[in-house]
Amino acid sequence: MSDGPCGRESSQVLAETAGSSGNVASRLTAIAKILPGAIAIAEPSGPAKRDGSDRDYALTTFKTLDERSTQTARGLLASGIEPGMRVVSLVPFGAQFIELVFAMMKAGVVVVLIDPGMDRKHLIGCLQEVNPDGFLGIPKAQAIRTLLRSKFPNAKRNITVGRRWFWGGKTLKQILELGKQNPSLSLPDVQTLDDAAVIFTTGSTGPPKGVAYTHQTFHAQIDRIRSRYEIRQGSRDLACFPLFGLFDAVMGVTTVIPDMDPTRPADVDPQKLIQAARQWEVDQSFGSPALWKTVTRWCEANAVGRPFPTLKRVLSAGAPVPAATLQSLRRFVHEDAKIETPYGATEALPIASIESRAVISETGPAASKGKGVCVGTRFDGVQWKVIEINDGPIANIDETKELPRGKIGELIVSGPMVTRRYVTRADQNALHKVHDESGDTAEQFWHRMGDVGYLDDQDRFWFCGRKAHRIVSAKRTFFTIPCESVFNVDEQVDKCALVGVGKPGEQTPVLVVQPIDLTIGGDTNRAKELEARLRDRAARNPLTQRIDRFVIRDQPLPVDIRHNSKIFREKLAAELNGDIQ
């Protein structure tokens, strides 16, 4: 398969550019030289048409994206922002968001990215710990920042995207004008090990942590994602996960922005995705398991045939994707499509991947019997080990005990895409980072994923849940994913979560169930019928025989804001233990 319209020439340009600058944004400049007039971003413009016909889109070419981000970068530097400063981005996802992120990177700024749906308590706490030098945001965000300015004493460089009111700083329009007035202003020389961004974890096992991304981290991610999934210039991506739009731009892929709320992917309108996919003939899409579950259910209920006939590459990450969802999705995309589920974490991504056919034919049936969820094989350059579970810090790799294949323990990983430190909640560095001085080269770091599972004889990792979510009773340890899988196959169960009540070592496992029909939870008789059936399932599997407490809910389980897929088991445990404030 060729690299696009320029073949070897385009590969050479990319290689030369990547070699001449450590800045990951230089990849955008390389792509703009190869595909100057190609569409980089297509963003819905105006309301959807009632008759379902093609809607209007605002288009941005790679040349325009590169030139405007360079002009903005020069304006940022001319305004007094210096390389290495931390600037918080509070701009909604869209073409402007992508442009501004690249502008800040070109200026050597460390971009602080915040999930827009993060609750206010965590948001303020995270930003305080980052101690930013400024905010780049829409008027509403700047107004709130102004009211809370005492919490951000060093935030002196503030830029408003839109109309500025009573707060200080400059507007984006003024920044652009400064960039225009300083066309010869040199952009900083950025090295690969320089910080590029601070990205926060979802907070599924506690308050979100700010992860330091270097330019090298992004380079490693881009190279591996492009290679493993055979992503080529000229593809069209329906970007249902905002940050993937940044990867699209440096791979020569058109980002088609869907009409949806990125903070609520589970509530997506499938018809709008279908319309956009048809109009743009998209061949790639990245979306959370919750999004694809919503889409497949709608397609099944409406007998729509094959609504995504051009979609040949689907990526879904954030939580395990059930085999049933993958099997259903295969009926609605191109017959030869590859549906991949990458595995990783904010601190280390991508680590492994598995294709839908393997899940449907082999690992999915095993998962439903309690074997865990197979996340597949490693990406190039990744090393991994399963070590004996330890809840305390591990200073050096020599302090670990590697477990044999098939034995459940905690996963540690190493590789060029693995981040080295947290910049907020820095105390967590000791709990998650392991030094390794055993090699002949520079010191190596291992990241403790916080996941438990085992390696099989094909060197595939089988995910059995989060280490913090395991339930330790007086007689045994329950791992969440294997146990929950036994119940998730029930036709009336949408999802469930195994949580512990009591102190570790004396915990009682409780299965909290979200029925497909939530009214079941409010109907005593129907709830008892479902509970009886689940008890019968529990009794027939050695993994679940000791689970005898069930809670049938009449409201959805709490999930993460990024993917709407990771269940917040801590909230459920607090509720069951009577600790909800």
C-alpha positions as CSV (number, residue, x, y, z in Angstrom):
1,M,0.0,0.0,0.0
2,S,1.4,3.4,-0.9
3,D,1.8,6.4,1.4
4,G,-0.5,8.6,-0.6
5,P,-0.3,10.7,-3.7
6,C,3.4,11.3,-3.5
7,G,4.5,7.8,-2.5
8,R,8.2,7.6,-1.6
9,E,8.5,11.4,-1.9
10,S,6.0,12.0,0.9
11,S,7.7,9.5,3.1
12,Q,11.0,11.2,2.5
13,V,9.6,14.7,3.4
14,L,8.1,13.3,6.6
15,A,11.3,11.6,7.6
16,E,13.4,14.7,6.9
17,T,11.0,16.9,8.8
18,A,10.8,14.6,11.8
19,G,14.6,14.3,11.9
20,S,15.1,18.1,11.7
21,S,12.9,19.1,14.6
22,G,11.9,17.5,17.9
23,N,8.6,19.4,17.9
24,V,5.7,17.1,17.0
25,A,4.0,20.0,15.3
26,S,6.7,19.9,12.6
27,R,4.8,16.9,11.3
28,L,1.9,19.2,10.4
29,T,4.3,21.4,8.4
30,A,5.5,18.3,6.6
31,I,2.0,17.1,5.7
32,A,1.1,20.7,4.5
33,K,4.0,20.5,2.1
34,I,2.8,17.2,0.7
35,L,-1.0,17.9,0.7
36,P,-1.4,21.7,0.8
37,G,-4.8,21.8,-0.8
38,A,-6.2,18.7,0.8
39,I,-8.9,19.1,3.5
40,A,-7.6,18.7,7.0
41,I,-10.8,19.5,8.9
42,A,-14.5,19.4,8.0
43,E,-16.7,20.9,10.7
44,P,-20.5,21.1,10.5
45,S,-21.7,24.7,9.7
46,G,-25.2,25.7,10.5
47,P,-28.1,23.4,11.5
48,A,-28.8,20.0,10.1
49,K,-31.2,19.9,7.2
50,R,-34.6,18.5,7.9
51,D,-34.8,16.5,4.7
52,G,-31.6,14.6,5.6
53,S,-29.7,15.9,2.6
54,D,-26.0,16.9,2.7
55,R,-25.3,19.5,5.3
56,D,-22.9,22.4,5.0
57,Y,-19.4,22.1,6.4
58,A,-16.6,24.7,7.1
59,L,-13.4,23.4,5.5
60,T,-9.8,23.9,6.5
61,T,-6.9,22.7,4.3
62,F,-3.6,21.4,5.6
63,K,-1.9,24.5,4.3
64,T,-4.3,26.8,6.0
65,L,-4.1,24.9,9.3
66,D,-0.3,25.0,9.2
67,E,0.0,28.7,8.3
68,R,-2.6,29.9,10.7
69,S,-1.1,27.8,13.6
70,T,2.3,29.3,12.7
71,Q,1.0,32.8,12.7
72,T,-0.8,32.2,16.0
73,A,2.5,30.8,17.5
74,R,4.4,33.9,16.5
75,G,1.6,36.0,18.0
76,L,1.9,34.1,21.2
77,L,5.6,34.7,21.4
78,A,5.3,38.3,20.5
79,S,2.7,38.8,23.3
80,G,5.2,37.7,25.9
81,I,4.4,34.0,26.2
82,E,7.6,32.1,26.5
83,P,8.5,28.5,25.6
84,G,8.0,26.1,28.5
85,M,5.1,28.1,30.0
86,R,2.0,26.1,30.8
87,V,-1.2,27.4,29.2
88,V,-4.6,25.8,29.8
89,S,-6.7,25.2,26.8
90,L,-10.4,25.9,27.5
91,V,-11.7,25.8,23.9
92,P,-14.4,23.4,22.7
93,F,-13.4,20.7,20.3
94,G,-13.4,21.7,16.7
95,A,-11.2,23.1,14.0
96,Q,-10.2,26.1,16.2
97,F,-9.2,23.8,19.0
98,I,-7.0,21.7,16.7
99,E,-5.4,24.9,15.3
100,L,-4.7,26.4,18.7
101,V,-3.1,23.2,20.1
102,F,-0.7,23.1,17.2
103,A,0.0,26.8,17.6
104,M,0.9,26.5,21.3
105,M,3.1,23.5,20.5
106,K,4.9,25.4,17.8
107,A,5.5,28.2,20.3
108,G,7.0,25.7,22.7
109,V,4.1,26.1,25.1
110,V,3.1,23.2,27.3
111,V,-0.6,22.7,26.5
112,V,-2.8,21.8,29.5
113,L,-5.8,19.8,28.2
114,I,-8.8,19.4,30.4
115,D,-11.8,17.1,29.9
116,P,-14.7,19.5,29.4
117,G,-17.1,17.4,31.4
118,M,-14.8,17.1,34.5
119,D,-16.7,18.1,37.6
120,R,-16.0,21.5,39.1
121,K,-14.3,20.2,42.3
122,H,-11.8,18.2,40.4
123,L,-11.3,20.8,37.6
124,I,-10.3,23.5,40.0
125,G,-8.1,21.2,42.0
126,C,-6.3,20.0,38.9
127,L,-5.7,23.5,37.6
128,Q,-4.4,24.7,40.9
129,E,-1.9,21.9,41.0
130,V,-0.8,22.6,37.4
131,N,-0.1,26.2,38.4
132,P,-0.6,27.6,34.9
133,D,1.0,30.6,33.4
134,G,-2.1,31.5,31.5
135,F,-5.4,30.4,30.1
136,L,-6.5,30.4,26.4
137,G,-10.3,30.0,26.5
138,I,-13.7,31.2,25.4
139,P,-15.4,34.1,27.2
140,K,-17.3,31.9,29.6
141,A,-14.2,30.1,30.7
142,Q,-12.3,33.4,31.2
143,A,-15.1,34.8,33.2
144,I,-15.0,31.9,35.6
145,R,-11.2,32.0,35.7
146,T,-11.4,35.7,36.6
147,L,-13.7,35.0,39.5
148,L,-11.3,32.3,40.8
149,R,-8.1,34.2,39.9
150,S,-6.8,33.9,43.5
151,K,-6.4,30.2,42.9
152,F,-4.1,30.8,39.9
153,P,-1.7,33.4,41.0
154,N,0.8,32.9,38.1
155,A,-1.8,33.0,35.3
156,K,-0.7,36.3,33.9
157,R,-0.9,35.4,30.1
158,N,-4.6,35.1,29.3
159,I,-6.1,35.0,25.9
160,T,-9.8,35.2,25.1
161,V,-11.2,33.3,22.1
162,G,-14.0,35.7,21.3
163,R,-15.1,38.9,22.9
164,R,-13.2,40.0,26.0
165,W,-15.2,41.7,28.7
166,F,-14.0,42.9,32.1
167,W,-10.9,40.7,32.4
168,G,-7.5,41.6,31.1
169,G,-5.2,39.9,28.6
170,K,-5.5,39.8,24.8
171,T,-8.0,38.4,22.4
172,L,-7.1,35.7,19.8
173,K,-7.7,38.4,17.1
174,Q,-5.0,40.5,18.7
175,I,-2.7,37.5,18.9
176,L,-3.2,36.8,15.2
177,E,-2.5,40.4,14.3
178,L,0.8,40.2,16.3
179,G,1.7,37.1,14.4
180,K,1.0,38.9,11.1
181,Q,3.2,41.8,12.2
182,N,6.1,39.6,13.1
183,P,6.4,37.2,10.1
184,S,10.2,36.7,10.6
185,L,9.9,35.9,14.3
186,S,11.7,32.5,14.8
187,L,9.9,29.7,16.5
188,P,11.8,28.0,19.3
189,D,14.0,25.0,18.9
190,V,12.1,22.3,20.7
191,Q,13.8,19.0,21.7
192,T,12.0,15.6,21.8
193,L,12.4,15.3,25.5
194,D,10.8,18.8,26.1
195,D,7.3,18.8,27.7
196,A,4.6,19.2,25.1
197,A,1.4,18.8,27.1
198,V,-0.3,17.9,30.4
199,I,-3.1,15.5,29.9
200,F,-5.3,14.3,32.8
201,T,-6.4,10.8,33.5
202,T,-10.2,10.1,33.7
203,G,-10.1,9.7,37.4
204,S,-11.8,6.3,37.4
205,T,-9.8,5.2,40.5
206,G,-9.5,8.6,42.3
207,P,-9.0,12.3,41.5
208,P,-7.6,12.9,37.9
209,K,-3.8,13.0,37.7
210,G,-1.9,15.3,35.3
211,V,0.4,13.4,33.0
212,A,3.5,15.0,31.5
213,Y,3.7,14.3,27.7
214,T,6.9,15.1,25.9
215,H,7.2,15.6,22.2
216,Q,8.9,12.2,22.1
217,T,5.7,10.6,23.6
218,F,3.6,12.0,20.8
219,H,6.1,11.0,18.1
220,A,6.1,7.4,19.4
221,Q,2.3,7.3,19.6
222,I,1.9,8.6,16.0
223,D,4.4,6.3,14.5
224,R,2.9,3.2,16.1
225,I,-0.7,4.0,15.5
226,R,0.0,4.8,11.8
227,S,2.0,1.6,11.3
228,R,-0.1,-0.9,13.1
229,Y,-3.4,0.3,11.7
230,E,-2.0,1.0,8.3
231,I,-3.3,4.6,8.4
232,R,-2.5,6.4,5.1
233,Q,-2.7,10.0,3.9
234,G,-6.1,10.7,2.3
235,S,-8.2,8.7,4.7
236,R,-11.3,10.4,6.2
237,D,-11.8,10.0,9.9
238,L,-15.2,10.5,11.7
239,A,-13.6,11.7,14.9
240,C,-15.9,10.7,17.6
241,F,-13.1,11.1,20.2
242,P,-11.8,14.7,20.1
243,L,-8.1,14.2,20.7
244,F,-7.8,11.8,17.8
245,G,-8.3,14.8,15.5
246,L,-4.8,15.9,16.5
247,F,-3.3,12.6,15.4
248,D,-5.3,12.8,12.1
249,A,-3.7,16.2,11.2
250,V,-0.1,14.9,11.4
251,M,-1.0,11.7,9.5
252,G,-2.5,13.5,6.5
253,V,-6.0,12.3,7.4
254,T,-9.1,14.4,7.0
255,T,-10.9,15.0,10.4
256,V,-14.7,15.0,9.9
257,I,-16.1,16.4,13.1
258,P,-19.5,14.8,13.9
259,D,-22.5,16.6,15.2
260,M,-22.4,15.3,18.8
261,D,-21.5,16.3,22.3
262,P,-18.0,14.8,22.8
263,T,-18.6,14.7,26.6
264,R,-21.6,12.4,26.2
265,P,-20.6,9.9,23.5
266,A,-23.2,7.4,24.8
267,D,-26.0,9.9,23.9
268,V,-24.9,10.2,20.3
269,D,-27.6,10.4,17.6
270,P,-26.7,7.5,15.2
271,Q,-28.5,9.1,12.3
272,K,-26.2,12.1,12.4
273,L,-23.2,9.8,12.3
274,I,-24.6,7.8,9.5
275,Q,-25.4,11.0,7.5
276,A,-21.8,12.4,8.0
277,A,-20.3,9.0,7.1
278,R,-22.3,8.8,3.9
279,Q,-21.7,12.4,2.9
280,W,-17.9,12.2,3.4
281,E,-17.5,8.5,2.6
282,V,-15.5,8.1,5.7
283,D,-13.2,5.0,5.9
284,Q,-12.1,5.4,9.5
285,S,-13.6,6.2,12.9
286,F,-12.6,6.3,16.5
287,G,-15.3,6.1,19.2
288,S,-15.8,4.7,22.7
289,P,-17.5,1.3,23.4
290,A,-20.5,3.2,24.7
291,L,-20.9,5.1,21.5
292,W,-20.7,2.0,19.3
293,K,-23.1,0.2,21.6
294,T,-25.6,3.1,21.1
295,V,-25.1,3.0,17.3
296,T,-25.4,-0.8,16.9
297,R,-28.6,-0.9,19.0
298,W,-30.2,1.8,16.9
299,C,-29.2,0.1,13.7
300,E,-30.6,-3.2,14.9
301,A,-33.9,-1.7,16.0
302,N,-34.3,0.2,12.7
303,A,-33.2,-2.5,10.3
304,V,-31.0,-0.1,8.3
305,G,-29.0,-2.6,6.4
306,R,-25.4,-1.5,6.1
307,P,-25.3,2.2,7.0
308,F,-21.5,2.6,7.0
309,P,-20.5,0.8,3.8
310,T,-17.2,2.7,3.3
311,L,-16.0,2.4,6.9
312,K,-13.0,0.0,6.8
313,R,-11.2,0.9,10.0
314,V,-12.9,1.3,13.4
315,L,-11.0,2.0,16.6
316,S,-12.7,1.7,20.0
317,A,-11.0,2.2,23.3
318,G,-11.6,3.3,26.9
319,A,-13.1,0.0,28.2
320,P,-13.5,-3.6,27.1
321,V,-15.7,-3.9,24.1
322,P,-18.1,-6.9,24.3
323,A,-17.9,-9.5,21.6
324,A,-21.6,-9.0,21.0
325,T,-21.1,-5.3,20.2
326,L,-18.2,-6.1,17.8
327,Q,-20.2,-8.8,16.1
328,S,-23.2,-6.5,15.7
329,L,-21.0,-3.6,14.4
330,R,-19.4,-5.8,11.8
331,R,-22.8,-6.1,10.1
332,F,-23.1,-2.3,9.6
333,V,-19.6,-1.4,8.3
334,H,-17.6,-2.5,5.2
335,E,-17.5,-6.3,4.8
336,D,-13.7,-6.3,5.1
337,A,-13.4,-3.7,7.8
338,K,-10.9,-4.1,10.6
339,I,-12.4,-3.2,14.0
340,E,-9.6,-2.8,16.5
341,T,-9.7,-2.2,20.3
342,P,-6.5,-0.6,21.4
343,Y,-5.4,-1.0,25.0
344,G,-3.5,1.5,27.2
345,A,-3.9,4.3,29.6
346,T,-3.3,8.1,29.6
347,E,0.1,7.4,31.0
348,A,1.0,4.7,28.4
349,L,-0.8,4.5,25.1
350,P,-0.9,2.5,22.9
351,I,0.2,-0.7,24.6
352,A,-1.6,-3.5,22.8
353,S,-4.5,-4.2,20.4
354,I,-6.8,-6.9,19.2
355,E,-9.0,-7.2,16.1
356,S,-12.7,-8.0,16.3
357,R,-12.5,-11.4,14.5
358,A,-10.2,-12.8,17.2
359,V,-12.5,-11.5,19.9
360,I,-15.7,-12.9,18.2
361,S,-14.2,-16.3,17.4
362,E,-11.9,-17.0,20.3
363,T,-11.3,-14.6,23.2
364,G,-14.9,-13.3,23.5
365,P,-16.4,-16.7,24.3
366,A,-13.6,-17.3,26.8
367,A,-14.3,-13.9,28.4
368,S,-18.0,-14.7,28.9
369,K,-16.9,-17.7,31.0
370,G,-14.8,-15.6,33.3
371,K,-11.4,-15.8,31.7
372,G,-10.9,-12.0,31.6
373,V,-10.8,-9.8,28.5
374,C,-7.9,-10.4,26.1
375,V,-6.4,-7.0,25.0
376,G,-4.3,-8.6,22.3
377,T,-0.6,-8.4,21.4
378,R,1.9,-5.7,22.1
379,F,2.7,-2.7,19.9
380,D,6.3,-2.4,18.5
381,G,8.7,-1.3,21.2
382,V,6.5,-2.2,24.2
383,Q,7.8,-4.4,27.0
384,W,5.5,-5.9,29.6
385,K,5.6,-8.0,32.7
386,V,3.0,-9.3,35.1
387,I,4.3,-9.0,38.7
388,E,3.1,-10.0,42.1
389,I,0.4,-7.6,43.3
390,N,1.7,-4.9,45.6
391,D,-0.3,-1.9,46.9
392,G,2.8,0.0,48.0
393,P,5.5,1.8,46.1
394,I,8.2,-0.1,44.2
395,A,11.4,1.9,43.8
396,N,13.4,-0.4,41.6
397,I,12.6,-3.3,39.2
398,D,14.7,-5.5,41.4
399,E,12.0,-5.3,44.1
400,T,9.4,-7.0,41.8
401,K,8.6,-10.7,41.5
402,E,7.6,-11.6,37.9
403,L,4.8,-14.2,37.8
404,P,4.5,-17.2,35.4
405,R,2.1,-17.3,32.5
406,G,-1.5,-17.7,33.5
407,K,-1.0,-16.3,37.0
408,I,-3.0,-13.1,37.8
409,G,-0.9,-10.2,38.9
410,E,-0.4,-6.5,38.1
411,L,0.9,-5.3,34.7
412,I,3.9,-3.1,34.3
413,V,5.0,-1.7,30.9
414,S,7.9,0.1,29.3
415,G,8.5,1.7,26.0
416,P,8.9,5.0,24.2
417,M,5.2,5.9,24.5
418,V,5.2,5.4,28.3
419,T,5.3,8.6,30.2
420,R,7.7,9.2,33.0
421,R,5.9,11.4,35.5
422,Y,2.8,13.1,36.9
423,V,3.0,16.8,37.2
424,T,0.0,17.0,39.6
425,R,-0.5,14.6,42.5
426,A,3.2,14.1,42.3
427,D,3.0,11.7,45.3
428,Q,1.6,9.2,42.8
429,N,4.9,8.9,41.0
430,A,6.3,6.7,43.7
431,L,3.3,4.4,43.4
432,H,3.2,4.2,39.6
433,K,6.8,4.6,38.3
434,V,9.5,1.9,38.7
435,H,13.2,2.6,38.0
436,D,15.3,0.1,36.0
437,E,19.1,0.5,35.8
438,S,19.7,-3.0,34.5
439,G,20.3,-2.0,30.9
440,D,23.4,-0.7,29.2
441,T,21.7,2.4,27.9
442,A,20.0,5.3,29.7
443,E,17.9,4.6,32.7
444,Q,14.6,2.8,31.9
445,F,11.3,3.4,33.5
446,W,8.4,1.0,34.0
447,H,4.8,2.2,34.5
448,R,2.5,0.3,36.8
449,M,-0.8,0.2,34.8
450,G,-2.9,-0.3,37.9
451,D,-4.5,-3.2,36.0
452,V,-4.5,-6.9,37.0
453,G,-4.5,-9.9,34.7
454,Y,-2.2,-12.5,33.2
455,L,-0.2,-13.3,30.1
456,D,-1.0,-16.4,28.1
457,D,1.3,-18.7,26.1
458,Q,0.9,-16.3,23.0
459,D,2.2,-13.4,25.1
460,R,-1.3,-11.8,25.1
461,F,-2.5,-9.9,28.2
462,W,-5.9,-10.9,29.6
463,F,-7.3,-7.9,31.6
464,C,-9.1,-8.9,34.8
465,G,-9.9,-5.4,36.2
466,R,-8.3,-2.6,38.1
467,K,-6.0,-3.4,41.0
468,A,-7.8,-0.9,43.2
469,H,-11.2,-2.6,42.4
470,R,-10.3,-6.1,43.5
471,I,-12.4,-7.4,46.4
472,V,-10.5,-9.2,49.1
473,S,-12.6,-11.3,51.4
474,A,-11.6,-13.5,54.3
475,K,-11.4,-16.5,52.0
476,R,-10.5,-15.3,48.5
477,T,-9.9,-12.4,46.1
478,F,-12.5,-11.5,43.5
479,F,-11.4,-9.8,40.3
480,T,-14.0,-7.6,38.7
481,I,-13.9,-8.3,35.0
482,P,-14.0,-12.1,35.1
483,C,-16.9,-12.1,37.6
484,E,-18.9,-9.4,35.8
485,S,-18.5,-11.1,32.5
486,V,-20.5,-14.1,33.8
487,F,-23.5,-11.8,34.4
488,N,-23.1,-9.4,31.4
489,V,-24.2,-12.1,29.0
490,D,-27.7,-12.1,30.5
491,E,-30.2,-10.6,28.0
492,Q,-31.7,-8.2,30.5
493,V,-28.3,-6.9,31.8
494,D,-26.9,-3.8,30.2
495,K,-23.9,-3.6,32.5
496,C,-22.9,-4.5,36.0
497,A,-20.2,-3.8,38.6
498,L,-18.8,-5.9,41.3
499,V,-17.9,-3.8,44.4
500,G,-16.8,-4.6,47.9
501,V,-18.5,-3.7,51.2
502,G,-16.4,-3.5,54.3
503,K,-12.7,-3.4,54.9
504,P,-10.1,-5.1,52.6
505,G,-9.5,-8.6,53.9
506,E,-13.1,-8.7,55.2
507,Q,-15.0,-7.5,52.2
508,T,-18.3,-8.8,50.9
509,P,-18.8,-8.8,47.1
510,V,-21.9,-7.1,45.9
511,L,-23.1,-7.1,42.3
512,V,-24.7,-3.8,41.2
513,V,-26.7,-4.3,38.0
514,Q,-28.0,-1.8,35.4
515,P,-30.8,-3.5,33.5
516,I,-31.4,-2.7,29.8
517,D,-34.8,-1.7,30.9
518,L,-34.3,0.6,34.0
519,T,-37.9,0.3,35.0
520,I,-37.1,-3.2,36.2
521,G,-35.1,-1.7,39.1
522,G,-38.2,0.1,40.3
523,D,-40.5,-2.9,40.0
524,T,-40.0,-5.2,43.0
525,N,-41.4,-8.3,41.3
526,R,-39.4,-7.9,38.1
527,A,-36.3,-7.0,40.1
528,K,-36.6,-10.2,42.1
529,E,-37.0,-12.3,39.0
530,L,-33.8,-10.8,37.5
531,E,-32.0,-11.3,40.8
532,A,-33.1,-15.0,40.9
533,R,-31.8,-15.6,37.4
534,L,-28.5,-13.9,38.3
535,R,-28.2,-16.0,41.4
536,D,-28.6,-19.1,39.3
537,R,-25.8,-17.9,37.0
538,A,-23.6,-17.2,40.0
539,A,-24.1,-20.7,41.4
540,R,-23.0,-22.4,38.2
541,N,-19.6,-20.8,37.9
542,P,-16.8,-21.4,40.5
543,L,-15.7,-17.7,40.1
544,T,-19.0,-16.4,41.3
545,Q,-20.4,-19.0,43.6
546,R,-19.7,-16.9,46.7
547,I,-21.5,-13.8,45.3
548,D,-24.9,-13.7,47.0
549,R,-25.7,-10.0,47.3
550,F,-27.3,-8.2,44.3
551,V,-28.6,-4.6,43.8
552,I,-30.8,-4.0,40.8
553,R,-30.7,-0.3,39.9
554,D,-33.3,1.9,38.4
555,Q,-30.8,4.5,37.2
556,P,-27.6,4.2,35.1
557,L,-24.3,3.3,36.7
558,P,-21.9,6.3,37.1
559,V,-19.3,6.3,34.2
560,D,-16.3,8.4,33.2
561,I,-16.7,11.6,31.3
562,R,-14.3,10.8,28.5
563,H,-15.6,7.6,27.1
564,N,-18.9,7.0,29.1
565,S,-17.6,3.4,29.5
566,K,-15.5,3.1,32.6
567,I,-17.7,2.4,35.6
568,F,-16.9,4.5,38.7
569,R,-16.9,1.6,41.2
570,E,-15.6,3.8,43.9
571,K,-18.8,5.8,43.9
572,L,-20.9,2.6,44.0
573,A,-18.8,1.3,46.9
574,A,-19.2,4.5,48.8
575,E,-22.9,4.4,48.3
576,L,-23.1,0.8,49.5
577,N,-20.9,1.6,52.5
578,G,-23.1,4.6,53.3
579,D,-20.3,7.1,52.7
580,I,-22.0,9.3,50.1
581,Q,-21.8,12.9,51.2
